[in-house]
C-alpha cells in the first residue's frame, strides 16, 4: 500500500472522492501499535498476506507474538435480492466495512488461537513481508537436501496490486472500503471478489503496518485543517496482495518442487528469482542483446551519478555479503548508537540500510543512490563532487563508519595496552581481543574483524615486542616482475633505412643508461654512433632525455619516445630538427577551407649548415627512405610563382634542388599547391615562421644556435611521391588499455600472502622507539595472522605511488574461488573455527591510474555469477571472473564439512 494516495478521476469535483497525500498530514506515519511511531522512510508498500503464513514465521522468532490492530469485515449495504444484483451490474464495486475490535476480547479457531482460520489476513510492511518470505524459504531449504540452484518461482508468482478506496467513519470507529473494477485489472478484481466475500463467513484483517491508525489521529497528531476536511472522503490506496491467488492455492505446490540452493543460504542471499505479475513491479532489462528478468531479489543495478562507479562497485559487494544483508533487512535501527562521538549519528548506517532494502525489494529497478552519496559526502568530504575515487578507500571508510554507528558499547572503558613481557601468545592475544571487544562491539566486528600478531625486534639490543591488533581487511602487496618492457622507435640520421621499433627489457627501477645500453644492443649500434632519446608529443619534441642517471620511473607507459642514431664525432655541431606540415582541407559552415597541419614525428641531424642548399640536401636525404618508386607519380613536376627553394623530381627518380624566380612571403595554402617543398625557420613548437630559407643564400641566423628548428611545408603533389605514413606510426612505451594485459607472470594469492607476512625492516619514517635503548630505531617487523573473521576482505595493492608519478600494476593474481584454505597461515594453535573460505564477490578496476572504470562480480546462488556494471547487469560464467582487473576480493567462511563435500 503506497502511502501517497492517488488522485481519482473525479478528484477535482467537490461532490466526488478527494485524494489525500499522507505526506500532507504532517504526522508520524507507520505505526505498529497505537501511539507507537515507527520510521516511514524504509519501505512504502504494505502487503496483504494470509495470517497463518505470517504467524508461522513470527512464532519461530519469538514466543511473544506482537499483536496488530484487528478489524472485522461486514457488508456495507443492506441490498439484497434484485437490488444487490442491480448494484453489482451497474456499479461493479465490492463494498464492505472494516470495524476496529479490541484484541483482548478476540478468540478464534478451534483451539482458541487468534487469527489462524482461513479467513484471517494480515497487513504487514514490506520489510516484515521480506523477512517472513526469507524464513519460509530457509525452512524449505533446510528440509530438502536437493542440489539445485533454481529459484522459488512458484511461491513468488502471485504478487499483484489492488486499488482500494477508503473513507473514515469516525463515529463508528470503522472504514468504508470499496474495490472498483475501473480501478483494477479485470483479473485482480476477480480475485478480490473471492477474497473479500463477507456475505457468508466472517473475515478478519490484522493491521501490523499501522497505516490504518493514521486515519484516526486527531489534532494532537498535527493533522492540518485541510487534511481533516478530506479524511471523510475517499482515499485511493494500493495494496500488494501476496499468497492469495488461485494459481498457488489450486496448484498445490509441493515442497520437493521448490528446490533449494546447494549453499543452503537464505532466499535473500541465493538470488531466488521473483516473477511479479504486477506491471508496476515487473521490470525487464535488455542486457548485451538478451532479455533479463531484473525482478530477482538482489539483482538490482545502481545508476552512475557521475564517476560513482567506484562507489557502486563497493556497495554491490557489501549488498551481497551474507549475514550483513540479513542484519540490515531486519530491525537494525535498534542498535544505532547516536551518542557515539566517533560515529555519524547513525546517519551512515540508516542511509546504507535504506539502500540495501531498496536493492532487495522484489521487482526493484536500477536506482540512483543519491541519498547515500549525499550522506557520504557530508561525513567524508574527500568523496564529495564527481571525481573518480578508490573503491577500497570507500570500503574502508564505510565499514569503519557502520561499525561506529552500530557500536553496541555506549560508554567505552579506558584500556591500557600492555606488552607481552614473555607471556604466552595465547594469553596476550586473548587479553588484547577482550580489551578490543570491550570498546568495539557491532555487526561489523562480528563479521569482518580479525586479529594479527605484530612482532618488532630491536636491531641493537634485540628487544622483542609482541602486540595483537585487529584488522578489517588484508592489504596484500603484489610481488611483480623486477623488469619492465619498453618500446621505442629508432631513427637513423643518414637516410639509409626507415624508422624501426624495438622492445627491450630494463630494470623496473633502472636508470636512463640502462635503457640506452639495452637499445644499443638491440639495434646493433656502431662504435662511432650514439643515441639521443627524445619524447614526442603533438608532432614535436617536448624534451630530450640526456642525463644517464635519470630514473626510468620518469617515463610513463603512454609516452612516445624516439632514439636518434647520431655520429659521435659531431657532438659539437648544432642539432637541426625538421618538423613537417601539409595542407588540410575541411568544410567550415558549408565552405571548403584549407589550412596547414603538422604531421609525423620530427627528423633530426647533427651537422653544421650555413646555406639554404645544405638544408635542402640534408632534408631530402632524411626523407629518401619514404620515396615511392612509382614512375607515374614521380613524373608530375610543375612550377609555382614563389621565391622559395623547391625540390624538383627528374626522370631518373632522384630529386634535385632548384630555385624558382618570383617573390615569396607567408602565403595562403593555395599558393603552395605545386610539386615542391617550402622551408622556414621556426620555433620549438613548429608554429611560427620566422623567415624563409632560399637556395644559395646563407641561413638568416642572428647567432649560431645549438638547436635549429626548421619547418618543412609539403605541397599536395609531393605527398604523392612519398609514403609519409611511417612518419606517423609512433608506438607508446607500453600500450595500455581496458582490454590489454601486461606480459607479466601470473602470481598466486598465496604468494601475495607470503609477501605480506614476510619480515622486513621498518622505513626511516616509521622508526620504533625501543624501551630498552631509549631511542628510535629501524626495527624489523613481522606480521602473523592469529584470528580470522567470518567475512575475509582481501585488498590487492595494485596502485603504487612514487615521488614522481602514480602507477597501476596489471599483475594477474590467481585466487581460489571455492576453497581458500588459510590454515597454513594461521599462527594460533588449536583454533576451532574453520579456516576455509569461498569467494562471493569481486570489486574490479579496469584501466589506468587516476581513471578507468569499476565493476563488481557477485555470486548469486549455485554456480551463478553476475557482472554488476553500474545499472547494467549480465550473467557471467565462473571461468571468466578471474582477471587482472580484480582489486578487492570478498570471501566468506564455510564449515569444514561443506568444504570437504565440495572437494569430493
Protein Blocks (a to p, Z undefined) as FASTA:
>chain_A
ZZbdcddfklmpmkbccdddfklnopaehifbghiacdfklbccdcdddfklmmmmmmmm
pmcdcdddddddddfbfcehjlmmmmmmmnopacdddddddfklgcedjkopahiafkbc
cdddfklmmmmmmmmmmmmmmmpccdcfbdcfklmmmgccddddddddfknopacddddf
klpcfklmmmmmmmmmcklmccddddfkommmmmmpcfknopafklmmmmmpccdddddd
ehiafklmmnopafklmccdfklpafklnopacddfbfklgccddeehiacdfkbghiac
dddebhplmmmmmmmmmmmgghklmmmmmcfklmpcfkbmkbnnhmmmmmmmmmmmmmmg
ghiacddfkkmmmmmmmmmmmlgcjbdcdfklmmmmmmmmmmmmmocbfbdcddddddfk
opafklmmmmmmmmmmmmoccfklmmmpccdddddddfklopacddddddfbdcdddddd
fbdcdddddddfklpaccddddddddfklcfklmmmmmmmmnopafkbccdddddeehia
fbdcfbfkbcfklpcfkbccddddddfklmmpccddddddddddddeehiacdddddedj
ddddddddfbfklmmmmmmmmmmmmpccdfklmmoccddddfbdcddddfkopacdddde
dddddddfklmmccbdcdddddfkomacfbacdehiacddfbdcfbdcddddddfklmmm
pcfklmmmccdfbacdfkbccdbddddfklmmmmmmpccdddfklcccdfklopacdddd
ddddfbdcfbdcddddfbccdfkbccddfbdcdddfklccfklmcfbghiabdcbdcdfb
dcddedjehiajddddddeehjbccddehjbccdddfklmpcfkbmbdcdddddfklmmm
mmZZ
